[in-house]
Amino acid sequence: AVFIECQRYRASLDSVGLAAPGVRTSGRNDDGQALAAGAIGTLWIGGDHVSPGYWDDDAVISKSFVEGWVSTGDLAFVDENGFVHLQGRKDDMIKVGGFNVSPDEIERILAEHPGVAEAGCVGIADPRRIAGEVVGAFLVASPGAATVADDELSSWVAARLESYKIPAHYTWLQALPRTPSGKLLRRTLRGHTTPDPDPSSP
């Protein structure tokens, strides 16, 4: 019986788990409508524990608190068994040519390269003014490893992800900016200057 139960939830092993008792979860689109199981949207949480809002902040209340539900600001999907799969923060999404790209996904792929110890990705303005934003990758080299060429990194990502998720710029740092608790400071990365495009390129 245990084996059968494990097989049933095999597809949910990469989730963050089920909601606690008394907590409801829902993936919703930008209009606040509930999405079908497996569809990525903003994660909303409901239950008796949910606050009616923030003190003296009507603008946030109207967007984030609705009839006993609160928006977490996380992008996620809830599978058919109720397991929650986080896909990153909505504010961190990179909009590349009409596609919403999760930086977490690209960071995981880059960090799997033997020459990369850490990776942080953010959206930067497309210098060609075509895609709106492109992916900028900030990397920390593995101890003792030489800096990896941009072309090699792009090929590494291209073999694993869609083409629009390939970073347009790579910047090597001694360390990624983080909070004392270890959270990546993406706003600091966005402040770094990225290389200008080759003026001779089309």
Backbone hydrogen bonds in HBPLUS format (Angstrom, degrees):
<---DONOR---> <-ACCEPTOR-->    atom                        ^
c    i                          cat <-CA-CA->   ^        H-A-AA   ^      H-
h    n   atom  resd res      DA  || num        DHA   H-A  angle D-A-AA Bond
n    s   type  num  typ     dist DA aas  dist angle  dist       angle   num
A0005-GLU N   A0001-ALA O   3.01 MM   4  6.23 156.1  2.07 145.6 152.1     1
A0006-CYS N   A0002-VAL O   2.91 MM   4  6.18 152.3  1.98 149.3 157.0     2
A0007-GLN N   A0003-PHE O   2.95 MM   4  6.22 157.9  1.99 151.8 157.6     3
A0008-ARG N   A0004-ILE O   3.01 MM   4  6.21 149.0  2.11 143.4 151.8     4
A0009-TYR N   A0005-GLU O   3.27 MM   4  6.54 144.9  2.40 141.6 149.1     5
A0010-ARG N   A0007-GLN O   3.29 MM   3  4.99 167.9  2.30 102.0 104.1     6
A0012-SER N   A0009-TYR O   2.93 MM   3  5.25 154.5  1.99 110.8 119.2     7
A0013-LEU N   A0010-ARG O   3.29 MM   3  5.63 165.0  2.32 117.1 116.7     8
A0015-SER N   A0012-SER O   3.08 MM   3  5.37 160.1  2.12 116.0 117.8     9
A0016-VAL N   A0084-VAL O   2.84 MM  68  5.77 166.3  1.86 174.3 178.8    10
A0084-VAL N   A0017-GLY O   3.02 MM  67  5.80 170.2  2.03 149.8 148.8    11
A0023-VAL N   A0020-ALA O   3.00 MM   3  5.54 151.7  2.08 145.2 144.6    12
A0024-ARG N   A0046-GLY O   2.83 MM  22  4.82 174.9  1.83 142.8 144.6    13
A0046-GLY N   A0024-ARG O   2.88 MM  22  4.82 160.8  1.91 132.1 137.1    14
A0026-SER N   A0044-TRP O   2.97 MM  18  5.14 143.8  2.11 148.7 149.4    15
A0044-TRP N   A0026-SER O   2.77 MM  18  5.14 164.5  1.79 158.6 163.9    16
A0035-LEU N   A0027-GLY O   2.71 MM   8  5.49 156.5  1.77 164.3 158.6    17
A0028-ARG N   A0042-THR O   2.92 MM  14  5.22 157.2  1.97 138.8 146.0    18
A0042-THR N   A0028-ARG O   2.85 MM  14  5.22 152.7  1.92 161.4 153.1    19
A0029-ASN N   A0033-GLN O   2.97 MM   4  5.55 152.9  2.05 148.6 153.2    20
A0032-GLY N   A0029-ASN O   2.93 MM   3  5.34 162.0  1.96 116.8 120.8    21
A0039-ALA N   A0036-ALA O   3.09 MM   3  5.73 165.1  2.12 141.9 142.9    22
A0038-GLY N   A0078-VAL O   3.00 MM  40  5.70 145.4  2.13 128.2 133.8    23
A0041-GLY N   A0076-ALA O   2.93 MM  35  5.70 165.6  1.95 159.2 159.0    24
A0076-ALA N   A0041-GLY O   2.87 MM  35  5.70 163.0  1.89 164.9 170.3    25
A0043-LEU N   A0074-ASP O   2.82 MM  31  5.55 163.5  1.85 161.4 165.5    26
A0072-THR N   A0043-LEU O   2.94 MM  29  5.81 175.1  1.95 168.5 169.5    27
A0045-ILE N   A0070-VAL O   2.93 MM  25  5.44 160.6  1.97 151.4 155.7    28
A0070-VAL N   A0045-ILE O   2.89 MM  25  5.44 150.4  1.98 144.6 153.8    29
A0050-VAL N   A0047-GLY O   3.19 MM   3  5.69 167.1  2.21 115.7 119.6    30
A0061-ILE N   A0057-ASP O   3.10 MM   4  6.34 163.1  2.13 152.8 158.2    31
A0062-SER N   A0058-ASP O   3.00 MM   4  6.09 161.2  2.03 150.2 153.1    32
A0063-LYS N   A0060-VAL O   3.17 MM   3  5.33 130.7  2.42  99.7 112.4    33
A0064-SER N   A0060-VAL O   2.86 MM   4  5.87 153.2  1.93 158.1 165.9    34
A0065-PHE N   A0061-ILE O   2.97 MM   4  5.12 155.6  2.03 139.7 141.4    35
A0071-SER N   A0064-SER O   2.82 MM   7  4.91 149.5  1.91 137.2 146.3    36
A0066-VAL N   A0069-TRP O   2.89 MM   3  5.14 153.7  1.96 138.6 147.2    37
A0069-TRP N   A0066-VAL O   2.91 MM   3  5.14 143.6  2.04 110.7 122.4    38
A0090-LYS N   A0073-GLY O   2.91 MM  17  5.69 173.1  1.91 159.8 161.1    39
A0075-LEU N   A0088-GLY O   2.69 MM  13  5.42 173.3  1.69 170.2 171.6    40
A0087-GLN N   A0075-LEU O   2.65 MM  12  5.17 161.9  1.68 155.5 148.8    41
A0077-PHE N   A0085-HIS O   3.06 MM   8  5.36 145.9  2.18 134.7 144.7    42
A0085-HIS N   A0077-PHE O   2.89 MM   8  5.36 161.7  1.92 158.3 164.5    43
A0079-ASP N   A0083-PHE O   2.95 MM   4  5.48 159.1  1.99 156.9 157.4    44
A0082-GLY N   A0079-ASP O   2.90 MM   3  5.32 166.4  1.92 119.3 122.9    45
A0092-ASP N   A0089-ARG O   3.04 MM   3  5.24 142.1  2.19 102.4 113.6    46
A0093-MET N   A0090-LYS O   3.26 MM   3  5.47 161.0  2.29 107.2 112.8    47
A0094-ILE N   A0101-VAL O   2.87 MM   7  4.93 174.0  1.87 147.6 149.4    48
A0101-VAL N   A0094-ILE O   2.74 MM   7  4.93 161.0  1.77 146.8 153.3    49
A0096-VAL N   A0099-PHE O   2.84 MM   3  5.13 144.9  1.97 154.0 156.1    50
A0099-PHE N   A0096-VAL O   2.91 MM   3  5.13 164.8  1.93 117.2 121.8    51
A0097-GLY N   A0131-ALA O   2.91 MM  34  4.18 170.7  1.92 131.5 129.7    52
A0107-GLU N   A0103-PRO O   2.92 MM   4  6.11 161.5  1.95 157.2 163.2    53
A0108-ARG N   A0104-ASP O   3.01 MM   4  6.22 155.9  2.07 150.1 155.1    54
A0109-ILE N   A0105-GLU O   3.29 MM   4  6.57 156.5  2.34 143.2 148.9    55
A0110-LEU N   A0106-ILE O   2.94 MM   4  6.18 167.9  1.95 158.0 161.0    56
A0111-ALA N   A0107-GLU O   2.93 MM   4  6.02 159.2  1.97 148.7 154.6    57
A0112-GLU N   A0109-ILE O   3.14 MM   3  5.27 146.3  2.26 100.5 110.5    58
A0113-HIS N   A0110-LEU O   3.05 MM   3  5.55 158.9  2.09 112.4 119.0    59
A0116-VAL N   A0113-HIS O   3.02 MM   3  5.46 168.8  2.04 120.9 124.4    60
A0142-SER N   A0115-GLY O   3.08 MM  27  5.17 158.7  2.13 112.7 115.0    61
A0117-ALA N   A0140-VAL O   2.73 MM  23  5.49 157.4  1.78 154.2 160.7    62
A0118-GLU N   A0140-VAL O   3.36 MM  22  5.09 157.0  2.42 131.2 133.9    63
A0140-VAL N   A0118-GLU O   3.02 MM  22  5.09 154.3  2.09 142.8 141.2    64
A0120-GLY N   A0138-PHE O   2.83 MM  18  5.11 149.0  1.92 148.5 157.3    65
A0138-PHE N   A0120-GLY O   2.76 MM  18  5.11 160.4  1.79 155.3 162.1    66
A0122-VAL N   A0136-GLY O   3.02 MM  14  5.43 156.0  2.08 150.1 157.7    67
A0136-GLY N   A0122-VAL O   2.87 MM  14  5.43 170.2  1.88 171.3 172.5    68
A0124-ILE N   A0134-VAL O   2.94 MM  10  5.52 165.2  1.96 158.6 163.3    69
A0134-VAL N   A0124-ILE O   2.83 MM  10  5.52 153.6  1.90 156.5 165.5    70
A0126-ASP N   A0132-GLY O   3.14 MM   6  5.47 165.3  2.16 122.2 122.4    71
A0129-ARG N   A0126-ASP O   2.87 MM   3  5.15 154.8  1.94 111.3 119.8    72
A0133-GLU N   A0131-ALA O   2.85 MM   2  5.41 134.2  2.06 104.4  90.8    73
A0168-ALA N   A0135-VAL O   2.78 MM  33  5.70 155.1  1.84 153.4 158.3    74
A0137-ALA N   A0169-HIS O   2.89 MM  32  6.08 177.9  1.89 155.5 156.1    75
A0171-THR N   A0137-ALA O   2.85 MM  34  6.27 151.5  1.93 155.5 165.0    76
A0139-LEU N   A0171-THR O   2.78 MM  32  6.12 159.7  1.82 155.2 162.0    77
A0173-LEU N   A0139-LEU O   2.77 MM  34  5.95 166.8  1.79 170.6 172.2    78
A0145-ALA N   A0142-SER O   2.97 MM   3  5.35 164.9  1.99 136.0 137.9    79
A0153-LEU N   A0149-ALA O   3.17 MM   4  6.53 158.1  2.22 152.4 158.2    80
A0154-SER N   A0150-ASP O   2.88 MM   4  6.14 160.3  1.92 156.4 162.2    81
A0155-SER N   A0151-ASP O   2.96 MM   4  6.14 156.3  2.02 145.7 151.8    82
A0156-TRP N   A0152-GLU O   2.97 MM   4  6.15 149.3  2.06 141.9 150.7    83
A0157-VAL N   A0153-LEU O   2.99 MM   4  6.30 158.5  2.04 152.0 156.2    84
A0158-ALA N   A0154-SER O   2.84 MM   4  5.97 162.2  1.87 148.9 154.8    85
A0159-ALA N   A0155-SER O   3.08 MM   4  6.17 141.2  2.23 142.0 149.6    86
A0160-ARG N   A0157-VAL O   2.92 MM   3  5.31 157.0  1.97 113.0 120.6    87
A0161-LEU N   A0157-VAL O   2.78 MM   4  5.78 146.6  1.89 164.9 176.3    88
A0165-LYS N   A0162-GLU O   3.03 MM   3  5.63 160.7  2.07 117.8 124.0    89
A0166-ILE N   A0163-SER O   3.16 MM   3  5.57 169.0  2.18 114.9 117.6    90
A0185-LEU N   A0177-PRO O   2.91 MM   8  5.50 171.0  1.92 145.5 143.1    91
A0179-THR N   A0183-LYS O   2.85 MM   4  5.20 151.3  1.93 141.6 150.3    92
A0182-GLY N   A0179-THR O   2.83 MM   3  5.11 161.5  1.86 114.4 120.5    93
A0188-THR N   A0185-LEU O   3.20 MM   3  5.53 133.5  2.43 102.9 114.1    94
A0189-LEU N   A0185-LEU O   3.33 MM   4  6.76 153.3  2.40 143.5 150.7    95
A0190-ARG N   A0186-ARG O   2.90 MM   4  6.23 153.1  1.97 153.3 160.8    96
A0191-GLY N   A0188-THR O   3.05 MM   3  5.17 139.3  2.22  98.4 110.3    97
A0192-HIS N   A0189-LEU O   3.02 MM   3  5.41 159.7  2.06 111.4 117.8    98
A0201-SER N   A0198-ASP O   2.91 MM   3  5.46 161.4  1.94 119.5 125.6    99
